Amino acid sequence: MSNKTVYRIFFTSQGKAYEIYAQQVSQADLYGFIAIEGILFGEKSTLLLDPAEEGLKNEFYGVKRLLVPFHNIGRIDEVDKEGRGKVVALAGNGETKPSPPFPPIPDDRKKP
């Protein structure tokens, strides 16, 4: 077992659902964002090309640090080893609507 920490991150952006693997995940300096660094891709020695992973490689080529709004993150898992990333187009526009961190307090007082 390796001492290297690997994270699997699920998030949505621009009508697509992403599953990516990274070496580091943290709260960004920019409020409300999650920083993802060291994006990992699957086995490099395989002879078969996975179109979904190739799409991810093309999209994130040269990206040092990815900032994702916290409300777009679905889940973050710490896993034993990296896997193959995926990107899937969502039905409709696939965008989630941001919600306030705290729900508004209803005003039960009636004004005359």
trRosetta pair geometry for C-beta under 8 A, 3 or more apart (Angstrom, degrees):
i j d omega theta_ij theta_ji phi_ij phi_ji
1 80 6.7 -76 -140 -154 99 108
2 80 7.8 121 41 179 89 71
2 81 7.2 94 27 -92 123 86
4 23 7.3 -60 -177 -130 99 96
5 23 6.8 97 82 -164 77 60
5 24 7.8 75 89 -84 114 57
5 78 6.4 -44 -162 -148 95 107
6 21 5.9 -4 -176 -171 105 107
6 22 7.6 147 -158 74 60 31
6 23 6.8 -42 -106 -102 57 49
6 40 6.7 -41 -136 19 106 158
6 78 7.2 121 77 -161 50 59
6 79 5.3 -55 95 69 101 83
6 80 7.2 1 47 104 118 15
6 81 6.2 61 34 -146 158 16
6 82 5.1 -132 -152 -63 146 73
7 21 6.9 156 81 -155 48 55
7 22 5.2 -25 63 64 100 81
7 23 7.5 114 17 -153 91 2
7 24 7.5 97 9 -113 128 3
7 25 4.7 -79 82 -11 174 125
7 36 7.9 -132 86 -133 130 94
7 76 5.8 -10 -172 -171 117 94
7 77 6.7 150 -159 78 62 45
7 78 5.8 -39 -99 -99 71 56
7 79 7.1 127 -126 15 20 84
8 19 6.6 -2 -176 -173 96 91
8 20 7.6 168 -153 86 52 35
8 21 5.6 -26 -98 -97 64 75
8 76 7.4 159 80 -157 51 45
8 77 4.5 -9 55 60 99 101
8 79 5.1 47 -17 -14 110 131
8 83 7.0 18 -101 29 122 111
9 18 7.6 4 106 111 87 101
9 19 7.4 164 82 -151 47 44
9 20 5.4 -18 60 63 96 83
9 21 7.6 165 16 -92 79 24
9 22 6.2 5 -3 12 123 114
9 25 6.4 155 -73 -96 126 138
9 36 6.1 -82 5 -109 169 137
9 68 7.8 149 162 27 137 158
9 73 6.9 -62 -166 -137 98 98
9 75 7.5 177 -149 92 41 55
9 76 5.2 -3 -106 -109 76 79
9 77 7.9 -161 -69 26 38 66
10 17 7.2 -4 -169 -178 89 94
10 18 7.0 166 -150 87 43 59
10 19 5.4 -11 -99 -100 76 75
10 73 7.3 102 82 -167 60 58
10 74 4.1 -56 107 64 107 112
10 75 4.6 25 39 48 116 87
10 76 7.7 -144 25 -68 69 43
11 17 7.8 176 95 -153 31 56
11 18 5.4 -12 63 58 74 104
11 20 8.0 -31 27 19 99 103
11 68 5.1 -18 -168 -173 167 152
11 72 4.9 56 -169 132 101 91
11 73 4.9 -39 -97 -103 102 49
11 74 6.1 -174 -92 5 39 82
12 16 6.8 170 -152 86 65 42
12 17 5.3 -32 -98 -100 83 63
12 18 7.1 169 -94 13 29 80
12 72 5.2 -129 61 -162 69 89
12 74 6.9 75 -17 -37 90 110
12 90 6.8 21 -139 -38 119 148
12 94 6.1 -149 -167 157 124 98
12 95 7.3 167 135 -121 121 36
12 96 5.9 108 73 -12 136 108
13 16 6.2 -22 69 60 64 87
13 18 6.6 0 23 -8 101 123
13 68 6.9 -101 -64 -131 127 99
13 72 5.9 52 -70 -174 78 147
14 94 7.8 25 115 83 26 115
14 95 7.5 12 -104 -83 19 96
15 89 6.4 4 139 -153 94 76
15 90 5.5 -144 -174 47 57 97
15 92 7.8 -145 -131 102 96 55
15 93 5.2 -88 -93 -178 104 50
15 94 3.9 112 -139 45 49 120
15 95 6.4 -38 -66 -46 62 77
16 87 5.4 5 174 -175 127 96
16 88 6.6 151 -162 75 74 38
16 89 5.7 -47 -104 -101 78 47
16 90 6.3 -168 -102 -7 20 90
16 94 6.6 93 -29 117 22 158
17 74 8.0 11 -147 -12 100 146
17 86 7.9 -1 106 112 86 98
17 87 7.2 161 80 -155 49 48
17 88 4.7 -15 57 60 99 95
17 90 5.6 101 -27 -63 94 103
17 94 7.1 -122 -42 -165 79 130
18 56 7.5 119 -142 -109 102 110
18 85 7.3 -7 -173 -176 82 105
18 86 7.3 165 -155 88 41 58
18 87 5.3 -8 -104 -105 72 79
19 85 5.7 -178 96 -152 70 60
19 86 4.4 24 43 45 108 92
19 87 7.7 -150 27 -67 65 43
20 36 7.2 75 93 169 131 151
20 39 5.9 -39 174 -142 126 102
20 40 7.9 138 171 51 79 64
20 56 6.6 166 -101 -155 100 137
20 60 7.7 92 -125 -38 144 162
20 85 4.6 19 -111 -126 57 126
21 39 7.2 106 80 -164 54 58
21 40 4.2 -56 104 65 104 105
21 41 7.6 167 54 -75 107 22
21 79 7.6 -71 -125 49 107 129
21 82 4.2 118 150 -139 160 93
21 83 6.2 152 -55 42 137 63
21 85 6.0 -128 5 -69 83 94
22 25 6.0 107 85 -57 126 88
22 36 4.8 -138 -68 -173 173 95
22 37 6.4 116 -179 69 121 33
22 38 5.4 115 -170 80 76 73
22 39 5.2 -38 -98 -99 89 48
22 40 6.1 -179 -94 3 27 86
23 37 6.5 -58 66 102 89 75
23 38 3.1 -35 32 103 113 144
23 40 6.5 109 -43 -43 80 109
24 35 7.8 -18 120 114 96 94
24 36 7.4 152 89 -158 62 39
24 37 4.3 -12 67 62 110 101
24 38 5.3 83 13 23 89 118
25 34 6.5 1 -170 174 93 109
25 35 7.2 160 -154 85 43 58
25 36 5.6 -5 -106 -106 79 70
25 37 7.8 -171 -73 25 36 70
25 76 5.8 -179 138 -152 167 139
26 34 7.4 163 85 -162 29 67
26 35 5.1 -16 66 60 80 104
26 37 7.9 -4 17 7 99 109
27 33 7.8 115 -168 85 57 54
27 34 6.5 -57 -110 -112 43 59
27 35 7.1 38 121 12 13 93
28 33 4.0 -25 40 93 138 100
28 34 6.2 170 -17 -140 97 6
28 35 4.0 126 -83 -44 85 97
28 67 5.3 47 -87 -126 161 104
29 35 7.9 40 1 -47 66 135
30 33 4.7 17 87 27 100 131
30 67 6.3 26 51 -153 133 146
32 69 6.0 -9 144 -144 96 78
32 70 5.6 -117 -171 8 56 107
32 71 7.9 -16 -173 -9 99 91
33 67 4.4 8 176 -175 138 101
33 68 6.5 140 -158 67 79 31
33 69 5.9 -55 -101 -97 70 41
33 70 6.6 -139 -101 -34 16 78
34 67 7.2 152 71 -154 41 53
34 68 5.1 -25 59 63 95 88
34 69 7.8 35 13 127 82 7
34 70 5.6 111 -31 -91 98 70
34 73 5.7 46 9 -55 151 142
34 76 7.8 -149 -170 -62 154 140
35 65 5.7 -19 -162 -172 100 108
35 66 7.3 137 -160 74 48 49
35 67 5.8 -22 -98 -98 64 72
36 39 6.8 57 138 -75 106 88
36 65 7.2 146 72 -162 47 55
36 66 4.3 -23 63 64 102 102
36 67 7.7 -173 19 -76 77 25
36 68 6.4 30 -8 -2 118 112
37 64 6.9 -4 -134 155 90 62
37 65 5.0 -20 -91 -107 91 77
37 66 7.5 -176 -72 22 42 72
39 60 5.4 -47 84 148 169 147
39 63 6.6 37 4 82 136 108
39 66 6.9 60 -57 -10 120 128
40 82 4.4 -97 124 -121 140 150
40 85 8.0 155 89 -43 63 113
41 44 7.4 79 96 -72 103 86
41 53 6.1 114 -156 -175 101 111
41 56 7.0 165 -107 98 103 117
41 57 5.8 31 -100 -82 151 101
41 82 7.7 59 83 155 11 139
41 84 7.8 25 -172 -131 61 56
41 85 6.4 -68 -119 7 64 115
42 46 7.3 -10 124 9 110 136
42 50 7.0 45 39 22 145 140
42 53 5.8 -52 16 -131 115 158
42 82 6.7 -163 -100 127 48 103
42 83 6.4 -15 -96 159 98 34
42 84 3.9 -5 -58 -91 140 74
42 85 7.1 -144 -29 5 92 69
43 46 4.6 87 99 -24 115 105
49 53 7.9 -144 -177 66 64 102
49 54 5.8 31 176 -52 107 130
50 53 4.1 55 85 18 113 110
50 54 6.5 173 85 -15 56 84
50 84 5.7 33 51 -164 173 139
51 54 5.5 -54 -142 38 33 114
51 55 6.3 40 155 -24 65 102
52 55 5.7 -53 -155 31 30 114
52 56 6.8 30 148 -17 62 103
52 84 7.5 86 84 151 110 109
52 85 7.2 -151 130 105 96 66
52 86 4.9 -3 154 -134 142 62
52 87 5.6 177 -164 36 88 70
52 88 7.6 -7 -130 -64 126 66
53 56 5.4 -48 -151 34 40 114
53 57 6.4 44 150 -21 67 101
53 84 5.2 -78 -70 -166 132 95
53 85 5.4 116 -114 59 80 80
53 86 7.4 -42 -66 -81 69 44
54 57 5.5 -49 -148 34 35 114
54 58 6.4 34 152 -17 64 104
55 58 5.8 -55 -149 37 31 110
55 59 6.2 27 154 -17 65 110
55 87 5.5 -111 101 46 124 131
56 59 5.7 -58 -143 40 30 109
56 60 5.9 -7 170 13 69 113
56 85 4.6 10 -23 102 179 131
56 86 7.6 -71 -46 -74 133 3
56 87 5.6 164 -69 -24 90 117
57 60 6.7 -73 -134 54 20 85
57 61 6.1 49 160 -64 62 91
58 61 5.9 -24 -144 -16 25 117
59 87 7.4 83 9 -60 153 163
60 63 4.5 -73 -165 24 73 130
60 66 7.0 -36 -130 -70 114 130
63 66 5.6 39 158 -66 133 90
68 72 5.4 -115 173 77 98 119
68 73 6.0 109 116 -63 124 90
69 72 4.8 85 69 2 87 107
69 73 7.8 -150 98 -16 49 82
69 98 7.3 -67 156 -95 146 113
70 73 5.7 -46 -158 17 44 115
71 96 6.3 -152 140 109 97 127
71 98 5.1 123 64 -121 164 73
71 99 6.7 160 -133 30 140 73
72 96 6.2 170 -104 43 63 124
73 76 6.5 -13 -177 -40 125 99
79 82 7.6 122 88 -85 121 32
79 83 7.5 -40 123 -13 160 104
89 94 7.3 -135 -180 -41 55 153
90 93 7.6 9 90 114 109 24
90 94 2.8 112 73 -105 133 125
91 94 6.9 127 57 -70 35 88
100 103 6.8 137 75 -96 107 29
100 104 7.0 76 50 -46 151 76
